[in-house]
């Protein structure tokens, strides 16, 4: 459930409106905002740059004209009054000769005098060599420059900025229009890019909805090698893991049903026979047969108990380790040996153990080692010996081998002895659920190890489990 922030007056922030928009719209808005910011910055920089360049060009032109005029007859006050400003090449120019004492003589009379001020007077007095400024007279802007004309006077030229302002006005109008078009184009481009970029996300969404609705775990086609392609590949791996888990569950249920059917059928037959013999008028069942049937029922109950226990253990497949603590593997093996000796009869276990520590589940490891020992005892001949040997492979891994002197495992059965419910042709008449070695493999995998089977030097079967860890001392 999404959280909504509420103000004290009960209204929600405007940001909630953005949360209602699609990701494409938000990307388009973000692209438009970024474009607008870029347009504002570029337009401002362009406007300022153009204005500065125009004024610098105008100032350089006016200064050049003023310097040329200061070296000509225009610097003579008597000649200046009679010379029209058109001789300077422009009709919008005003010209004046400013004396240091203050009076000014302008061309064509006082009405045509340029704007005068402190900057121009400072040039006439020799304080500054030249000056440039913008002045406004009667609402008309002028660019005014002044240069020294010698003898305590300054030649002042002013030109109207009307044409320059028109250029700047047009530029100020054109830049926002062009920028606005760019913002709109950026917004549409952002939406188009978002639509193309989010197409794999749409496929993932559709696949997720399909899985939720139909349970169809088919992988999604992967295109490209970008982040979204890797996301699709990861999603396909997840679908594969889910499909494998479902297949394991179906296979476990099917195998369990098959294995449970035989003892249940036999038990029901025996119980029905006992019940029929107990009815009035029914033939009397000999005591020896009754005892045999009861023994058979007890054996079937024990077989069912073992099978159910093994199924419960296998149901924890791929589950996280329940107990994760440092433990001594030698102690685990010794406890399993004590249990195996109590129920193995005359079979002798010969251990060769080394100190080895690892992090894991002591109960699960003891169950796995006990299953290996029970398997060795089951296939050993009377008064046989079972070798139990721990052998370090390197500094970080150890192998526990259980070897018997029995008939051994056929070559065609070696790859499958750790499969669930697999029983070789020679073992189908012997007691067992077919799950003991499967539990061994499950425990080994959960602890980061492995299992394998082969032939022992003693002539029987060799079952081995490799586990990680460390040998603390020789």
N, C-alpha and C positions, 0 to 999 in steps of 0.2 A: 504494500500500500504506500503510495507516494505521500510525502509530508508536504503540507501547504503552510506557509508562514502567514500569520494573520496579524494585522496591525491592531492597535488598541481600539480603534474605532470600528473594528469588525471587517474592514475591507482587506483585500489581498493585494500584495504588491503587483506592479505591472509586469514583473518578470514572469508571472504565471501565464500571461498571454503568449509569451514566447515558447513556453513549454507545450502549448497546444499545437504549435506549428510543426510541420514535418522537418526531418533533418535536411532534406533538399532545400526547403524554403529558408531554413536558418543559414545554410551555407550560401545561398544566393544573397540573403541580406548581409551576411558578413563580407562577401565579395563586393557588394555595392558600397558598404561602409568604408572598406579599405580603399576602393577606387575613389570615393568621394573625398576621403582624407588626402589621397595622393593628388587629386585634382586641385584641391584647395591649396596645398603646398606648392605644387608646380605653377598654378595660376598666379599665386602671390609672388613667387620667385620670378616668374616671367614678367609680370607687370612691373615689379621693382627694377628688374634688370633693364628692361626696355626703357623705362622712364629715366633711369640714371644715364643710360647710353645716349638717349636723345638730348638730355640736358648737357651732358659732357660735350657732345658734338656741337650743340648750339653755342655753348660757352666758348669752345675753341674757335668757332667761326667768328663770334663777336669779338673775342680778344684779338684775333688776327686783324680784323677790320679796325678795331680801336687803335692798335699799335701802328698800323699803316697810316691811319688818319692823324695820329699824334705826331708823326714825322712829316706830315704834309702841311699845306697852307691852312688846313682846318685848325691847326693849333694857334693860328693868329686870330685874336678876338675880332679884329676889324674885318677879316675875310670871312669868318664863320657865319656872321649874320647875313651875308649875301649869298651863301652857297646852299642850294636845296639838298635835302638829305637823299634825294634820288641818286646822287652821285655815288652813294655807297652800295647801290645795286638792289635796294629794297624800298618799297613804299611804306612799309609798316615800321620803319626805324625812326627813332628820335635821337637827336644828337645835341650835346651841350658841352661847353667848356666851363668847368667849375674852378673858380679861384680859391686859393687858400683862405683868403679873407672872408669868403662866404658868397659874394655875388656870382651868378652864373650867366653865361651868354649862350643862348641856344640858337640853332639854325631856324630861320623863318619865324622868329619871334618867340615870346614866352609861352604861347599856347602849345607850341610843339616841343617844349622842354621835357626831357625824360624825368621819371621820378628820381629825386635826389634825397640823400640821407647821410647818416654818419659814416657809412662805409665809404661812400664816394669822397666825402670831406677828408677822411683819413688818408686816402690816396693823394688828394691834392696837397695835403700838408706834408706828404712824404713819409707818413707813418707806415703805410702799406704800399707795396709796389703795384698791386692790382686788387680788384674785388669783383665778386660775382654774387648776385642775389636775385630773388624773385620779389617783385613789388606789385601792388595792386593800386591802380589809380582810376577813379570813376568807374569802379567795377570791372576794369579791364586789367588782366594780369600781364606783367612785363617781365622779361629777363633783362637785368641791368648789369652792365660791366663797366669798370672804370680802370684806366691806366694813366700813369704819370705822363704829362705833356711838357714837363720842364717849367722853370720859372715859377714854381709854386702854384701849379694848376694841374687839373686832371681832365682828361677827355672821357666823357661819359656817353655810352651808347645803350639804348634800350630798344628791345624788339618785342612786339606783342606775341603772346603764347597761344593765341587762338587756334592756329593750325596744329600746334603741338597738343593742345588739350583735345582737339577733335580726334587726333590719332589715339591718344590715351583712352578717350571715351569709347571709341570703336573697339579698342583692344579689351577694355574692361567689360564690354558686352559680349564680344566674341569668345573670350576665355570661358565664362560660365556656361555659354551655350554648348561649346565643344565639350567642356567638362561634363555637363549634364548628359550629353549623348554617350560619353564614355562610361558614366556611371550606369546608365541603363544597359549598355552593352555588357558591362562587367557583371551586372546582376543576372542577365540571361545566360552569359557564359558560365557563371558560377552554378546556376541551376542545371545547365547541360552537363557540366563536368561532374557535379554531384550525382546526377542521374546515371551517368556512365560508370562512375566510380563505385556507386552503391548497388550496381546490378548484381555482383556476387553476394552482397548482403541480402538482397531480395531472394536470391536462390536459396541461401541458407535459411532464411525465414520460412520460405515455402517448404523446404525440406523438413524443418522442425515441425511445422504444422502438420505435414503429411505423416511424420513419424507418430506425433501425438494422436492423430485421427485414425490412422490405419495400422500402425505398428510396422510399416514398411521400412526396413533398414538398408535399402540399397544406397550405395555411395553416390555422392554428388560429383559430376564432372568438374575437374580442376583445370582452369585456364590461367596461363601466365605463371609468374614466379614472384609476385609481389606479396605484400603483407596479407591481402585478402585471399590470395591463393594458398598461402600457408595456413590461414585460418580455416579454409575449406578442407585442406588436407588433414588438419587436426580434428575437424569435425568428422571427417570420414573415418579416422582412426577410432574416435569415440564410438561411432556407429558400428565399426567392426568389433570393438570390444564388447559392446552390448549384444551384438548378434552372437558372438562366441559364448558369452555368458548364458544367453537363452538356450543355445544349442547344448551347452553342458548341463543345464537344468533339465531340458527335455530328455537328454540321454540318461542322466542319473535317475529320473523318474521311471523311464522305460526299463532300464536295467534293474532298478530296485523292484519294480513290479514283477519282472520276470523271476528274480531270485526269491522273492517272497511267496510266489504262487506255489512252488513245490512243497516247502514245509507246511504251509497252511493247508494245502489239499490233503497231505498225508495226515496231519493232525486232525482235521475234520473227519477223515475216514475212520481213524482209530476211535475218536470220541463217539461217532455214530454207532460203531460196532459195540462199544461198551454200553451205550445207552440202549441199544436194541437187546443186548443180553440181559439188561436189568428189568425188562418189561415182564409182567406176569405171563406165564405160559411159554416164555421163550426158552429155547434150548440152553442148558447150563453151559457157560463158558469155562473150560478147564482152567484151573488156577495158574498153571504154567503159562497158558496163552494170555490170561489176564495180566500176569506180571510182565510178560514180554511186551504187551501193548502199552502198559504204563511206563515201562522203561523207554519204549520208543517215543511216547509222548513227551517224557521228560527231556530226552535228547533233542527232540524237535523244538521244545521251549527254549532250551539252552542255545540251540542254533539260531533261533529267532532273536534271542536277546543279544547274541554276538553280532548278528547282522544289523539289528537296529542301532546298536552302539556304533558300529562302523559307519553306517549311513549318517548318523548325527555328526560324527567326526568329519566325514567328507563334505557335509553340508556347509562346513566352515571354509570351504575352498575359496581362495582369493580374499579372505577376510583379513583385516589387519591383525598383527600379532597382539594377543591379549596381554601377555606379560613380557616385558622387554627389560631384562636385568642381567648383569654379569653372572655367569655360573661356570662351574668346573665340569667339563664334559666327562672326566673320569668318574666323578661321583654319580652322574646320571647313568653311565654305563654299569657301574657297580650295583646301583639299585635295581636296574633292569635285570642284571644277572641273578640277583637274589630271587626275584619273582619267577624268572624262567626256571631256576633250579628246583623250586618248590613244585612245579607242575610238569617237569620234563621227565620224571622217572629216573631211569638209569643212564640217561645221556649226560656226558661230562662236558662242561664248558671250560676251555683253556684260554684265559685272557692274557693279552700282552698290551698293557695300557701305558700311556705317557701323559704327563700333566698337560692339560690344554684348557684354555679359558675362552669363552665367547659370550656374546650377548644374545639372549633368546628366551624361549618358553621352555622351562624345564619339564613341565608336564607333557607337552607335545613331543619333545625330544625323547623322553623316557618311553612314551608309547611307541615311537618309531623304532627305537633300538629293541624294545621287547618284541615287536612284530618280526624283526629280523631274526632274533634268537628263537622265537617259536617256530619260524619257518625252518631254520636249521635243525632244530630238535625233531620236527615232524618228519623230515626226510632222512634223518640219521638212522643207521641200523642199530639194533640193540647193543647197549654198552658202547655206543659210538662216541666220538669226540667232535666237538664243534670249536673251531678256532675263532677267537674274538680278538682282533688285533687293531690297534690304533697306530697309524703310520703317517707322520707329517710329510706332506708333499713339498712344502716350502715354509717360509717364515710365517705365512698368513693363512694356510689351509692345511687340513688334516683329513685323512681317509680312515673310516672305520670299516673294516672288512669282517664279514661273518662267513666262514667256510665250513662245509660239512663233508662227510665221506659217503654221502648217499649216491643215488643213481645220476645226479646232475640234471641239468636243463638241456633239452634238445635245442639244436641250433636255430630251428624255426621259431622256437618259443622265446629265445633270449630277448628280442626287441619288445616283447609284449608282456613280460612278466609283471611289470609295474602298472599295467592298464587296469582300469576298474572292471571287476567281475570276470577278469580273464582267468581261465583255469585250463591248464594243459590237459591233453587227453589222459595222461597217466594220473592226474590228480582229481578227476571229477568224482571219483568214488570215495575220496577222503574228506574228512570234515573240514569246514572252513567256508568263509563267505566270499572269497575272491577279492576282498577289499584291503587286506592287511598291507600288502606291498604298495598298493595305491596310496594308502595313508602315509607310508614311508616317503614316497616321492613328494607328496603334498607338503609334508613337514620340511623336507630338504629344500624345496623351492622357496617356501616361506622364509627360510633362514638364509637364503642366498647361496644354496648349495646345489648338488646334483646327485643322481643315483645311477648305477649301472649293474649289469649282471654278467657273469662269465663262468668259466670252469676253474675250480680250485685245484691246487697241487695235490690235495688229498683225494681227488677224483670226483668229488661231488660239486655242488653249486657254490659259487662265490658271489655274494651280494655285498655291494659297497655303497657307502654314502659319504660324500665329500661335504665338509662344513668349513666355513671361514672361522677365524679366530686368531689366537696367538699362543705360542708356547712360552710360558713365563720363565722357565728354568730348564736346564738339561735333564 
